[in-house]
Amino acid sequence: MAVTDEEVTIGLPPEFPADYELSNWGDSGAAWVERSSRRVIGVHRAGDPAGRLAWAVPTDAVLAILSLRLP
């Protein structure tokens, strides 16, 4: 839904069932993968209580924090 240098906002795709939970307790640290490219876009950090939105730290920010970079 939105990407900044500090945060990726992930929303429930419209074709998913209305009662689908996008994120839940214990998901922190999981990788979010972009569907078409299968590229990791971020690391899960939070979700809304209704399970309709999730937020992640962008991959580039995670790598910078860890002083790492992709080849």
CHARMM internal coordinates of N, CA and C (Angstrom, degrees):
IC EDIT
DIST 1 N 1 CA 1.4496
DIST 1 CA 1 C 1.5253
ANGL 1 N 1 CA 1 C 111.90
DIST 1 C 2 N 1.3452
ANGL 1 CA 1 C 2 N 116.60
DIHE 1 N 1 CA 1 C 2 N -39.67
DIST 2 N 2 CA 1.4622
ANGL 1 C 2 N 2 CA 120.06
DIHE 1 CA 1 C 2 N 2 CA -179.62
DIST 2 CA 2 C 1.5191
ANGL 2 N 2 CA 2 C 109.52
DIHE 1 C 2 N 2 CA 2 C -156.22
DIST 2 C 3 N 1.3297
ANGL 2 CA 2 C 3 N 114.76
DIHE 2 N 2 CA 2 C 3 N 146.19
DIST 3 N 3 CA 1.4617
ANGL 2 C 3 N 3 CA 120.64
DIHE 2 CA 2 C 3 N 3 CA 179.34
DIST 3 CA 3 C 1.5200
ANGL 3 N 3 CA 3 C 108.70
DIHE 2 C 3 N 3 CA 3 C -136.44
DIST 3 C 4 N 1.3351
ANGL 3 CA 3 C 4 N 115.55
DIHE 3 N 3 CA 3 C 4 N 129.23
DIST 4 N 4 CA 1.4632
ANGL 3 C 4 N 4 CA 121.46
DIHE 3 CA 3 C 4 N 4 CA 171.70
DIST 4 CA 4 C 1.5279
ANGL 4 N 4 CA 4 C 106.61
DIHE 3 C 4 N 4 CA 4 C -128.26
DIST 4 C 5 N 1.3206
ANGL 4 CA 4 C 5 N 116.69
DIHE 4 N 4 CA 4 C 5 N 179.38
DIST 5 N 5 CA 1.4626
ANGL 4 C 5 N 5 CA 120.08
DIHE 4 CA 4 C 5 N 5 CA 177.48
DIST 5 CA 5 C 1.5246
ANGL 5 N 5 CA 5 C 111.90
DIHE 4 C 5 N 5 CA 5 C -65.13
DIST 5 C 6 N 1.3483
ANGL 5 CA 5 C 6 N 116.76
DIHE 5 N 5 CA 5 C 6 N -25.88
DIST 6 N 6 CA 1.4568
ANGL 5 C 6 N 6 CA 120.90
DIHE 5 CA 5 C 6 N 6 CA -175.61
DIST 6 CA 6 C 1.5191
ANGL 6 N 6 CA 6 C 114.64
DIHE 5 C 6 N 6 CA 6 C -103.68
DIST 6 C 7 N 1.3472
ANGL 6 CA 6 C 7 N 118.10
DIHE 6 N 6 CA 6 C 7 N -17.77
DIST 7 N 7 CA 1.4598
ANGL 6 C 7 N 7 CA 118.17
DIHE 6 CA 6 C 7 N 7 CA -171.38
DIST 7 CA 7 C 1.5343
ANGL 7 N 7 CA 7 C 112.21
DIHE 6 C 7 N 7 CA 7 C -155.23
DIST 7 C 8 N 1.3201
ANGL 7 CA 7 C 8 N 114.64
DIHE 7 N 7 CA 7 C 8 N 144.35
DIST 8 N 8 CA 1.4606
ANGL 7 C 8 N 8 CA 122.38
DIHE 7 CA 7 C 8 N 8 CA 171.41
DIST 8 CA 8 C 1.5287
ANGL 8 N 8 CA 8 C 106.39
DIHE 7 C 8 N 8 CA 8 C -115.05
DIST 8 C 9 N 1.3299
ANGL 8 CA 8 C 9 N 116.95
DIHE 8 N 8 CA 8 C 9 N 127.42
DIST 9 N 9 CA 1.4587
ANGL 8 C 9 N 9 CA 121.42
DIHE 8 CA 8 C 9 N 9 CA 176.54
DIST 9 CA 9 C 1.5200
ANGL 9 N 9 CA 9 C 107.77
DIHE 8 C 9 N 9 CA 9 C -103.61
DIST 9 C 10 N 1.3220
ANGL 9 CA 9 C 10 N 116.05
DIHE 9 N 9 CA 9 C 10 N 124.15
DIST 10 N 10 CA 1.4542
ANGL 9 C 10 N 10 CA 122.71
DIHE 9 CA 9 C 10 N 10 CA -177.72
DIST 10 CA 10 C 1.5151
ANGL 10 N 10 CA 10 C 108.72
DIHE 9 C 10 N 10 CA 10 C -111.93
DIST 10 C 11 N 1.3193
ANGL 10 CA 10 C 11 N 116.33
DIHE 10 N 10 CA 10 C 11 N 129.60
DIST 11 N 11 CA 1.4556
ANGL 10 C 11 N 11 CA 121.51
DIHE 10 CA 10 C 11 N 11 CA 178.75
DIST 11 CA 11 C 1.5136
ANGL 11 N 11 CA 11 C 110.86
DIHE 10 C 11 N 11 CA 11 C -116.00
DIST 11 C 12 N 1.2899
ANGL 11 CA 11 C 12 N 115.47
DIHE 11 N 11 CA 11 C 12 N 163.14
DIST 12 N 12 CA 1.4550
ANGL 11 C 12 N 12 CA 122.21
DIHE 11 CA 11 C 12 N 12 CA 179.60
DIST 12 CA 12 C 1.5246
ANGL 12 N 12 CA 12 C 109.89
DIHE 11 C 12 N 12 CA 12 C -71.50
DIST 12 C 13 N 1.3361
ANGL 12 CA 12 C 13 N 119.09
DIHE 12 N 12 CA 12 C 13 N 123.08
DIST 13 N 13 CA 1.4658
ANGL 12 C 13 N 13 CA 120.56
DIHE 12 CA 12 C 13 N 13 CA 177.80
DIST 13 CA 13 C 1.5290
ANGL 13 N 13 CA 13 C 110.43
DIHE 12 C 13 N 13 CA 13 C -60.40
DIST 13 C 14 N 1.3419
ANGL 13 CA 13 C 14 N 117.50
DIHE 13 N 13 CA 13 C 14 N 143.96
DIST 14 N 14 CA 1.4640
ANGL 13 C 14 N 14 CA 120.36
DIHE 13 CA 13 C 14 N 14 CA -175.36
DIST 14 CA 14 C 1.5228
ANGL 14 N 14 CA 14 C 114.19
DIHE 13 C 14 N 14 CA 14 C -61.82
DIST 14 C 15 N 1.3225
ANGL 14 CA 14 C 15 N 117.89
DIHE 14 N 14 CA 14 C 15 N -25.69
DIST 15 N 15 CA 1.4633
ANGL 14 C 15 N 15 CA 119.97
DIHE 14 CA 14 C 15 N 15 CA -178.58
DIST 15 CA 15 C 1.5347
ANGL 15 N 15 CA 15 C 113.43
DIHE 14 C 15 N 15 CA 15 C -80.44
DIST 15 C 16 N 1.3282
ANGL 15 CA 15 C 16 N 117.47
DIHE 15 N 15 CA 15 C 16 N -6.58
DIST 16 N 16 CA 1.4623
ANGL 15 C 16 N 16 CA 120.69
DIHE 15 CA 15 C 16 N 16 CA 178.52
DIST 16 CA 16 C 1.5272
ANGL 16 N 16 CA 16 C 109.74
DIHE 15 C 16 N 16 CA 16 C -79.05
DIST 16 C 17 N 1.3349
ANGL 16 CA 16 C 17 N 117.35
DIHE 16 N 16 CA 16 C 17 N 152.83
DIST 17 N 17 CA 1.4715
ANGL 16 C 17 N 17 CA 120.14
DIHE 16 CA 16 C 17 N 17 CA 177.57
DIST 17 CA 17 C 1.5282
ANGL 17 N 17 CA 17 C 111.33
DIHE 16 C 17 N 17 CA 17 C -59.50
DIST 17 C 18 N 1.3134
ANGL 17 CA 17 C 18 N 116.86
DIHE 17 N 17 CA 17 C 18 N 147.03
DIST 18 N 18 CA 1.4662
ANGL 17 C 18 N 18 CA 122.29
DIHE 17 CA 17 C 18 N 18 CA -177.38
DIST 18 CA 18 C 1.5229
ANGL 18 N 18 CA 18 C 112.76
DIHE 17 C 18 N 18 CA 18 C -60.60
DIST 18 C 19 N 1.3285
ANGL 18 CA 18 C 19 N 117.92
DIHE 18 N 18 CA 18 C 19 N -27.70
DIST 19 N 19 CA 1.4623
ANGL 18 C 19 N 19 CA 120.56
DIHE 18 CA 18 C 19 N 19 CA -178.33
DIST 19 CA 19 C 1.5310
ANGL 19 N 19 CA 19 C 113.09
DIHE 18 C 19 N 19 CA 19 C -95.04
DIST 19 C 20 N 1.3143
ANGL 19 CA 19 C 20 N 118.10
DIHE 19 N 19 CA 19 C 20 N 8.17
DIST 20 N 20 CA 1.4678
ANGL 19 C 20 N 20 CA 122.35
DIHE 19 CA 19 C 20 N 20 CA 179.17
DIST 20 CA 20 C 1.5253
ANGL 20 N 20 CA 20 C 109.61
DIHE 19 C 20 N 20 CA 20 C -68.06
DIST 20 C 21 N 1.3274
ANGL 20 CA 20 C 21 N 117.61
DIHE 20 N 20 CA 20 C 21 N 133.62
DIST 21 N 21 CA 1.4655
ANGL 20 C 21 N 21 CA 121.86
DIHE 20 CA 20 C 21 N 21 CA 177.79
DIST 21 CA 21 C 1.5216
ANGL 21 N 21 CA 21 C 108.65
DIHE 20 C 21 N 21 CA 21 C -97.43
DIST 21 C 22 N 1.3061
ANGL 21 CA 21 C 22 N 116.31
DIHE 21 N 21 CA 21 C 22 N 113.24
DIST 22 N 22 CA 1.4564
ANGL 21 C 22 N 22 CA 122.53
DIHE 21 CA 21 C 22 N 22 CA -177.73
DIST 22 CA 22 C 1.5218
ANGL 22 N 22 CA 22 C 112.25
DIHE 21 C 22 N 22 CA 22 C -67.49
DIST 22 C 23 N 1.3144
ANGL 22 CA 22 C 23 N 116.31
DIHE 22 N 22 CA 22 C 23 N -37.32
DIST 23 N 23 CA 1.4613
ANGL 22 C 23 N 23 CA 120.50
DIHE 22 CA 22 C 23 N 23 CA 178.00
DIST 23 CA 23 C 1.5172
ANGL 23 N 23 CA 23 C 109.06
DIHE 22 C 23 N 23 CA 23 C -146.90
DIST 23 C 24 N 1.3254
ANGL 23 CA 23 C 24 N 114.63
DIHE 23 N 23 CA 23 C 24 N 162.34
DIST 24 N 24 CA 1.4518
ANGL 23 C 24 N 24 CA 120.32
DIHE 23 CA 23 C 24 N 24 CA -177.73
DIST 24 CA 24 C 1.5202
ANGL 24 N 24 CA 24 C 108.57
DIHE 23 C 24 N 24 CA 24 C -152.22
DIST 24 C 25 N 1.3286
ANGL 24 CA 24 C 25 N 115.99
DIHE 24 N 24 CA 24 C 25 N 174.80
DIST 25 N 25 CA 1.4676
ANGL 24 C 25 N 25 CA 121.20
DIHE 24 CA 24 C 25 N 25 CA 178.24
DIST 25 CA 25 C 1.5199
ANGL 25 N 25 CA 25 C 108.99
DIHE 24 C 25 N 25 CA 25 C -55.26
DIST 25 C 26 N 1.3251
ANGL 25 CA 25 C 26 N 115.98
DIHE 25 N 25 CA 25 C 26 N 141.83
DIST 26 N 26 CA 1.4588
ANGL 25 C 26 N 26 CA 121.21
DIHE 25 CA 25 C 26 N 26 CA 177.20
DIST 26 CA 26 C 1.5161
ANGL 26 N 26 CA 26 C 114.51
DIHE 25 C 26 N 26 CA 26 C 89.11
DIST 26 C 27 N 1.3334
ANGL 26 CA 26 C 27 N 117.99
DIHE 26 N 26 CA 26 C 27 N -1.84
DIST 27 N 27 CA 1.4630
ANGL 26 C 27 N 27 CA 120.42
DIHE 26 CA 26 C 27 N 27 CA -179.53
DIST 27 CA 27 C 1.5286
ANGL 27 N 27 CA 27 C 113.70
DIHE 26 C 27 N 27 CA 27 C -81.49
DIST 27 C 28 N 1.3232
ANGL 27 CA 27 C 28 N 117.72
DIHE 27 N 27 CA 27 C 28 N -13.07
DIST 28 N 28 CA 1.4677
ANGL 27 C 28 N 28 CA 120.26
DIHE 27 CA 27 C 28 N 28 CA -177.89
DIST 28 CA 28 C 1.5172
ANGL 28 N 28 CA 28 C 110.96
DIHE 27 C 28 N 28 CA 28 C -54.98
DIST 28 C 29 N 1.3350
ANGL 28 CA 28 C 29 N 114.86
DIHE 28 N 28 CA 28 C 29 N 133.94
DIST 29 N 29 CA 1.4605
ANGL 28 C 29 N 29 CA 121.01
DIHE 28 CA 28 C 29 N 29 CA -179.90
DIST 29 CA 29 C 1.5195
ANGL 29 N 29 CA 29 C 113.62
DIHE 28 C 29 N 29 CA 29 C 93.58
DIST 29 C 30 N 1.3289
ANGL 29 CA 29 C 30 N 117.41
DIHE 29 N 29 CA 29 C 30 N -10.85
DIST 30 N 30 CA 1.4678
ANGL 29 C 30 N 30 CA 120.36
DIHE 29 CA 29 C 30 N 30 CA 178.87
DIST 30 CA 30 C 1.5276
ANGL 30 N 30 CA 30 C 109.78
DIHE 29 C 30 N 30 CA 30 C -73.62
DIST 30 C 31 N 1.3112
ANGL 30 CA 30 C 31 N 115.98
DIHE 30 N 30 CA 30 C 31 N 150.32
DIST 31 N 31 CA 1.4656
ANGL 30 C 31 N 31 CA 121.34
DIHE 30 CA 30 C 31 N 31 CA 178.56
DIST 31 CA 31 C 1.5244
ANGL 31 N 31 CA 31 C 110.23
DIHE 30 C 31 N 31 CA 31 C -84.49
DIST 31 C 32 N 1.3364
ANGL 31 CA 31 C 32 N 116.13
DIHE 31 N 31 CA 31 C 32 N 135.67
DIST 32 N 32 CA 1.4606
ANGL 31 C 32 N 32 CA 121.99
DIHE 31 CA 31 C 32 N 32 CA 171.04
DIST 32 CA 32 C 1.5163
ANGL 32 N 32 CA 32 C 106.87
DIHE 31 C 32 N 32 CA 32 C -96.40
DIST 32 C 33 N 1.3262
ANGL 32 CA 32 C 33 N 116.31
DIHE 32 N 32 CA 32 C 33 N 131.20
DIST 33 N 33 CA 1.4587
ANGL 32 C 33 N 33 CA 122.11
DIHE 32 CA 32 C 33 N 33 CA -175.73
DIST 33 CA 33 C 1.5283
ANGL 33 N 33 CA 33 C 109.48
DIHE 32 C 33 N 33 CA 33 C -117.01
DIST 33 C 34 N 1.3326
ANGL 33 CA 33 C 34 N 117.00
DIHE 33 N 33 CA 33 C 34 N 131.84
DIST 34 N 34 CA 1.4570
ANGL 33 C 34 N 34 CA 122.06
DIHE 33 CA 33 C 34 N 34 CA 176.90
DIST 34 CA 34 C 1.5236
ANGL 34 N 34 CA 34 C 108.23
DIHE 33 C 34 N 34 CA 34 C -71.48
DIST 34 C 35 N 1.2987
ANGL 34 CA 34 C 35 N 116.22
DIHE 34 N 34 CA 34 C 35 N 129.51
DIST 35 N 35 CA 1.4579
ANGL 34 C 35 N 35 CA 122.41
DIHE 34 CA 34 C 35 N 35 CA -170.05
DIST 35 CA 35 C 1.5284
ANGL 35 N 35 CA 35 C 114.13
DIHE 34 C 35 N 35 CA 35 C -58.55
DIST 35 C 36 N 1.3135
ANGL 35 CA 35 C 36 N 118.94
DIHE 35 N 35 CA 35 C 36 N -51.03
DIST 36 N 36 CA 1.4662
ANGL 35 C 36 N 36 CA 119.96
DIHE 35 CA 35 C 36 N 36 CA -173.10
DIST 36 CA 36 C 1.5275
ANGL 36 N 36 CA 36 C 113.52
DIHE 35 C 36 N 36 CA 36 C -75.97
DIST 36 C 37 N 1.3367
ANGL 36 CA 36 C 37 N 117.44
DIHE 36 N 36 CA 36 C 37 N -38.61
DIST 37 N 37 CA 1.4731
ANGL 36 C 37 N 37 CA 120.01
DIHE 36 CA 36 C 37 N 37 CA -178.11
DIST 37 CA 37 C 1.5274
ANGL 37 N 37 CA 37 C 112.96
DIHE 36 C 37 N 37 CA 37 C -91.33
DIST 37 C 38 N 1.3321
ANGL 37 CA 37 C 38 N 116.05
DIHE 37 N 37 CA 37 C 38 N -17.19
DIST 38 N 38 CA 1.4733
ANGL 37 C 38 N 38 CA 122.59
DIHE 37 CA 37 C 38 N 38 CA -174.56
DIST 38 CA 38 C 1.5323
ANGL 38 N 38 CA 38 C 111.98
DIHE 37 C 38 N 38 CA 38 C 59.83
DIST 38 C 39 N 1.3049
ANGL 38 CA 38 C 39 N 115.30
DIHE 38 N 38 CA 38 C 39 N 29.67
DIST 39 N 39 CA 1.4635
ANGL 38 C 39 N 39 CA 122.60
DIHE 38 CA 38 C 39 N 39 CA 179.05
DIST 39 CA 39 C 1.5224
ANGL 39 N 39 CA 39 C 109.94
DIHE 38 C 39 N 39 CA 39 C -94.17
DIST 39 C 40 N 1.3314
ANGL 39 CA 39 C 40 N 116.76
DIHE 39 N 39 CA 39 C 40 N 136.26
DIST 40 N 40 CA 1.4652
ANGL 39 C 40 N 40 CA 120.58
DIHE 39 CA 39 C 40 N 40 CA 176.21
DIST 40 CA 40 C 1.5257
ANGL 40 N 40 CA 40 C 107.89
DIHE 39 C 40 N 40 CA 40 C -68.76
DIST 40 C 41 N 1.3392
ANGL 40 CA 40 C 41 N 115.75
DIHE 40 N 40 CA 40 C 41 N 124.33
DIST 41 N 41 CA 1.4655
ANGL 40 C 41 N 41 CA 119.78
DIHE 40 CA 40 C 41 N 41 CA -178.07
DIST 41 CA 41 C 1.5186
ANGL 41 N 41 CA 41 C 112.94
DIHE 40 C 41 N 41 CA 41 C -105.06
DIST 41 C 42 N 1.3363
ANGL 41 CA 41 C 42 N 116.90
DIHE 41 N 41 CA 41 C 42 N -16.17
DIST 42 N 42 CA 1.4515
ANGL 41 C 42 N 42 CA 118.66
DIHE 41 CA 41 C 42 N 42 CA -179.36
DIST 42 CA 42 C 1.5107
ANGL 42 N 42 CA 42 C 112.65
DIHE 41 C 42 N 42 CA 42 C 179.46
DIST 42 C 43 N 1.3264
ANGL 42 CA 42 C 43 N 114.07
DIHE 42 N 42 CA 42 C 43 N 174.95
DIST 43 N 43 CA 1.4608
ANGL 42 C 43 N 43 CA 122.49
DIHE 42 CA 42 C 43 N 43 CA 179.47
DIST 43 CA 43 C 1.5282
ANGL 43 N 43 CA 43 C 107.59
DIHE 42 C 43 N 43 CA 43 C -114.48
DIST 43 C 44 N 1.3266
ANGL 43 CA 43 C 44 N 115.62
DIHE 43 N 43 CA 43 C 44 N 124.66
DIST 44 N 44 CA 1.4664
ANGL 43 C 44 N 44 CA 121.73
DIHE 43 CA 43 C 44 N 44 CA -176.37
DIST 44 CA 44 C 1.5224
ANGL 44 N 44 CA 44 C 110.93
DIHE 43 C 44 N 44 CA 44 C -58.61
DIST 44 C 45 N 1.3512
ANGL 44 CA 44 C 45 N 114.95
DIHE 44 N 44 CA 44 C 45 N 134.62
DIST 45 N 45 CA 1.4667
ANGL 44 C 45 N 45 CA 119.20
DIHE 44 CA 44 C 45 N 45 CA 177.59
DIST 45 CA 45 C 1.5191
ANGL 45 N 45 CA 45 C 113.13
DIHE 44 C 45 N 45 CA 45 C -127.82
DIST 45 C 46 N 1.3559
ANGL 45 CA 45 C 46 N 117.78
DIHE 45 N 45 CA 45 C 46 N -22.21
DIST 46 N 46 CA 1.4694
ANGL 45 C 46 N 46 CA 119.48
DIHE 45 CA 45 C 46 N 46 CA -178.18
DIST 46 CA 46 C 1.5228
ANGL 46 N 46 CA 46 C 110.12
DIHE 45 C 46 N 46 CA 46 C -166.24
DIST 46 C 47 N 1.3198
ANGL 46 CA 46 C 47 N 114.06
DIHE 46 N 46 CA 46 C 47 N 159.97
DIST 47 N 47 CA 1.4519
ANGL 46 C 47 N 47 CA 121.25
DIHE 46 CA 46 C 47 N 47 CA 173.91
DIST 47 CA 47 C 1.5166
ANGL 47 N 47 CA 47 C 109.15
DIHE 46 C 47 N 47 CA 47 C -142.83
DIST 47 C 48 N 1.3234
ANGL 47 CA 47 C 48 N 116.77
DIHE 47 N 47 CA 47 C 48 N 157.38
DIST 48 N 48 CA 1.4636
ANGL 47 C 48 N 48 CA 118.55
DIHE 47 CA 47 C 48 N 48 CA 177.82
DIST 48 CA 48 C 1.5279
ANGL 48 N 48 CA 48 C 109.60
DIHE 47 C 48 N 48 CA 48 C -78.36
DIST 48 C 49 N 1.3206
ANGL 48 CA 48 C 49 N 118.48
DIHE 48 N 48 CA 48 C 49 N 155.28
DIST 49 N 49 CA 1.4696
ANGL 48 C 49 N 49 CA 121.54
DIHE 48 CA 48 C 49 N 49 CA -176.83
DIST 49 CA 49 C 1.5316
ANGL 49 N 49 CA 49 C 113.83
DIHE 48 C 49 N 49 CA 49 C -58.38
DIST 49 C 50 N 1.3224
ANGL 49 CA 49 C 50 N 117.61
DIHE 49 N 49 CA 49 C 50 N -27.74
DIST 50 N 50 CA 1.4609
ANGL 49 C 50 N 50 CA 120.43
DIHE 49 CA 49 C 50 N 50 CA -179.32
DIST 50 CA 50 C 1.5265
ANGL 50 N 50 CA 50 C 112.34
DIHE 49 C 50 N 50 CA 50 C -81.67
DIST 50 C 51 N 1.3320
ANGL 50 CA 50 C 51 N 117.74
DIHE 50 N 50 CA 50 C 51 N -9.30
DIST 51 N 51 CA 1.4521
ANGL 50 C 51 N 51 CA 121.05
DIHE 50 CA 50 C 51 N 51 CA 179.31
DIST 51 CA 51 C 1.5201
ANGL 51 N 51 CA 51 C 114.00
DIHE 50 C 51 N 51 CA 51 C 76.01
DIST 51 C 52 N 1.3333
ANGL 51 CA 51 C 52 N 117.76
DIHE 51 N 51 CA 51 C 52 N 19.11
DIST 52 N 52 CA 1.4701
ANGL 51 C 52 N 52 CA 121.98
DIHE 51 CA 51 C 52 N 52 CA -177.39
DIST 52 CA 52 C 1.5290
ANGL 52 N 52 CA 52 C 113.16
DIHE 51 C 52 N 52 CA 52 C -98.50
DIST 52 C 53 N 1.3214
ANGL 52 CA 52 C 53 N 117.92
DIHE 52 N 52 CA 52 C 53 N -20.40
DIST 53 N 53 CA 1.4579
ANGL 52 C 53 N 53 CA 122.85
DIHE 52 CA 52 C 53 N 53 CA 179.41
DIST 53 CA 53 C 1.5183
ANGL 53 N 53 CA 53 C 109.69
DIHE 52 C 53 N 53 CA 53 C -132.58
DIST 53 C 54 N 1.3222
ANGL 53 CA 53 C 54 N 115.26
DIHE 53 N 53 CA 53 C 54 N 155.21
DIST 54 N 54 CA 1.4624
ANGL 53 C 54 N 54 CA 120.99
DIHE 53 CA 53 C 54 N 54 CA 175.36
DIST 54 CA 54 C 1.5229
ANGL 54 N 54 CA 54 C 107.96
DIHE 53 C 54 N 54 CA 54 C -143.47
DIST 54 C 55 N 1.3177
ANGL 54 CA 54 C 55 N 115.65
DIHE 54 N 54 CA 54 C 55 N 155.90
DIST 55 N 55 CA 1.4556
ANGL 54 C 55 N 55 CA 121.35
DIHE 54 CA 54 C 55 N 55 CA 178.48
DIST 55 CA 55 C 1.5118
ANGL 55 N 55 CA 55 C 109.25
DIHE 54 C 55 N 55 CA 55 C -127.94
DIST 55 C 56 N 1.3271
ANGL 55 CA 55 C 56 N 114.91
DIHE 55 N 55 CA 55 C 56 N 142.84
DIST 56 N 56 CA 1.4612
ANGL 55 C 56 N 56 CA 121.04
DIHE 55 CA 55 C 56 N 56 CA -178.37
DIST 56 CA 56 C 1.5196
ANGL 56 N 56 CA 56 C 109.78
DIHE 55 C 56 N 56 CA 56 C -134.76
DIST 56 C 57 N 1.3255
ANGL 56 CA 56 C 57 N 115.07
DIHE 56 N 56 CA 56 C 57 N 155.92
DIST 57 N 57 CA 1.4561
ANGL 56 C 57 N 57 CA 121.85
DIHE 56 CA 56 C 57 N 57 CA 171.43
DIST 57 CA 57 C 1.5284
ANGL 57 N 57 CA 57 C 105.70
DIHE 56 C 57 N 57 CA 57 C -87.25
DIST 57 C 58 N 1.3494
ANGL 57 CA 57 C 58 N 118.29
DIHE 57 N 57 CA 57 C 58 N 126.75
DIST 58 N 58 CA 1.4622
ANGL 57 C 58 N 58 CA 119.96
DIHE 57 CA 57 C 58 N 58 CA -178.78
DIST 58 CA 58 C 1.5273
ANGL 58 N 58 CA 58 C 112.44
DIHE 57 C 58 N 58 CA 58 C -58.16
DIST 58 C 59 N 1.3119
ANGL 58 CA 58 C 59 N 115.85
DIHE 58 N 58 CA 58 C 59 N 147.41
DIST 59 N 59 CA 1.4605
ANGL 58 C 59 N 59 CA 121.93
DIHE 58 CA 58 C 59 N 59 CA -177.99
DIST 59 CA 59 C 1.5279
ANGL 59 N 59 CA 59 C 111.57
DIHE 58 C 59 N 59 CA 59 C -54.55
DIST 59 C 60 N 1.3316
ANGL 59 CA 59 C 60 N 117.63
DIHE 59 N 59 CA 59 C 60 N -44.65
DIST 60 N 60 CA 1.4688
ANGL 59 C 60 N 60 CA 120.12
DIHE 59 CA 59 C 60 N 60 CA -179.88
DIST 60 CA 60 C 1.5221
ANGL 60 N 60 CA 60 C 111.83
DIHE 59 C 60 N 60 CA 60 C -59.89
DIST 60 C 61 N 1.3288
ANGL 60 CA 60 C 61 N 117.14
DIHE 60 N 60 CA 60 C 61 N -38.79
DIST 61 N 61 CA 1.4687
ANGL 60 C 61 N 61 CA 120.52
DIHE 60 CA 60 C 61 N 61 CA 178.45
DIST 61 CA 61 C 1.5222
ANGL 61 N 61 CA 61 C 111.21
DIHE 60 C 61 N 61 CA 61 C -67.33
DIST 61 C 62 N 1.3293
ANGL 61 CA 61 C 62 N 116.79
DIHE 61 N 61 CA 61 C 62 N -40.47
DIST 62 N 62 CA 1.4712
ANGL 61 C 62 N 62 CA 120.65
DIHE 61 CA 61 C 62 N 62 CA 177.96
DIST 62 CA 62 C 1.5227
ANGL 62 N 62 CA 62 C 109.90
DIHE 61 C 62 N 62 CA 62 C -61.55
DIST 62 C 63 N 1.3313
ANGL 62 CA 62 C 63 N 116.59
DIHE 62 N 62 CA 62 C 63 N -47.04
DIST 63 N 63 CA 1.4651
ANGL 62 C 63 N 63 CA 120.34
DIHE 62 CA 62 C 63 N 63 CA 179.93
DIST 63 CA 63 C 1.5207
ANGL 63 N 63 CA 63 C 111.40
DIHE 62 C 63 N 63 CA 63 C -61.78
DIST 63 C 64 N 1.3408
ANGL 63 CA 63 C 64 N 117.51
DIHE 63 N 63 CA 63 C 64 N -39.32
DIST 64 N 64 CA 1.4677
ANGL 63 C 64 N 64 CA 121.06
DIHE 63 CA 63 C 64 N 64 CA 178.70
DIST 64 CA 64 C 1.5271
ANGL 64 N 64 CA 64 C 110.92
DIHE 63 C 64 N 64 CA 64 C -64.84
DIST 64 C 65 N 1.3258
ANGL 64 CA 64 C 65 N 116.74
DIHE 64 N 64 CA 64 C 65 N -43.48
DIST 65 N 65 CA 1.4576
ANGL 64 C 65 N 65 CA 120.73
DIHE 64 CA 64 C 65 N 65 CA 179.21
DIST 65 CA 65 C 1.5184
ANGL 65 N 65 CA 65 C 111.03
DIHE 64 C 65 N 65 CA 65 C -60.37
DIST 65 C 66 N 1.3299
ANGL 65 CA 65 C 66 N 116.17
DIHE 65 N 65 CA 65 C 66 N -36.21
DIST 66 N 66 CA 1.4644
ANGL 65 C 66 N 66 CA 121.59
DIHE 65 CA 65 C 66 N 66 CA -179.08
DIST 66 CA 66 C 1.5388
ANGL 66 N 66 CA 66 C 112.65
DIHE 65 C 66 N 66 CA 66 C -88.62
DIST 66 C 67 N 1.3335
ANGL 66 CA 66 C 67 N 116.30
DIHE 66 N 66 CA 66 C 67 N 3.39
DIST 67 N 67 CA 1.4782
ANGL 66 C 67 N 67 CA 122.41
DIHE 66 CA 66 C 67 N 67 CA -176.63
DIST 67 CA 67 C 1.5292
ANGL 67 N 67 CA 67 C 111.30
DIHE 66 C 67 N 67 CA 67 C 56.13
DIST 67 C 68 N 1.3188
ANGL 67 CA 67 C 68 N 115.43
DIHE 67 N 67 CA 67 C 68 N 43.43
DIST 68 N 68 CA 1.4611
ANGL 67 C 68 N 68 CA 122.33
DIHE 67 CA 67 C 68 N 68 CA 178.14
DIST 68 CA 68 C 1.5265
ANGL 68 N 68 CA 68 C 109.01
DIHE 67 C 68 N 68 CA 68 C -121.58
DIST 68 C 69 N 1.3147
ANGL 68 CA 68 C 69 N 116.16
DIHE 68 N 68 CA 68 C 69 N 164.35
DIST 69 N 69 CA 1.4608
ANGL 68 C 69 N 69 CA 120.46
DIHE 68 CA 68 C 69 N 69 CA 172.54
DIST 69 CA 69 C 1.5153
ANGL 69 N 69 CA 69 C 108.92
DIHE 68 C 69 N 69 CA 69 C -152.80
DIST 69 C 70 N 1.3217
ANGL 69 CA 69 C 70 N 114.69
DIHE 69 N 69 CA 69 C 70 N 155.11
DIST 70 N 70 CA 1.4631
ANGL 69 C 70 N 70 CA 120.35
DIHE 69 CA 69 C 70 N 70 CA 178.59
DIST 70 CA 70 C 1.5218
ANGL 70 N 70 CA 70 C 109.35
DIHE 69 C 70 N 70 CA 70 C -78.62
DIST 70 C 71 N 1.3327
ANGL 70 CA 70 C 71 N 116.98
DIHE 70 N 70 CA 70 C 71 N 148.77
DIST 71 N 71 CA 1.4783
ANGL 70 C 71 N 71 CA 119.17
DIHE 70 CA 70 C 71 N 71 CA 179.33
DIST 71 CA 71 C 1.5154
ANGL 71 N 71 CA 71 C 111.47
DIHE 70 C 71 N 71 CA 71 C -65.99
END
COOR INIT
IC SEED 1 N 1 CA 1 C
IC BUILD
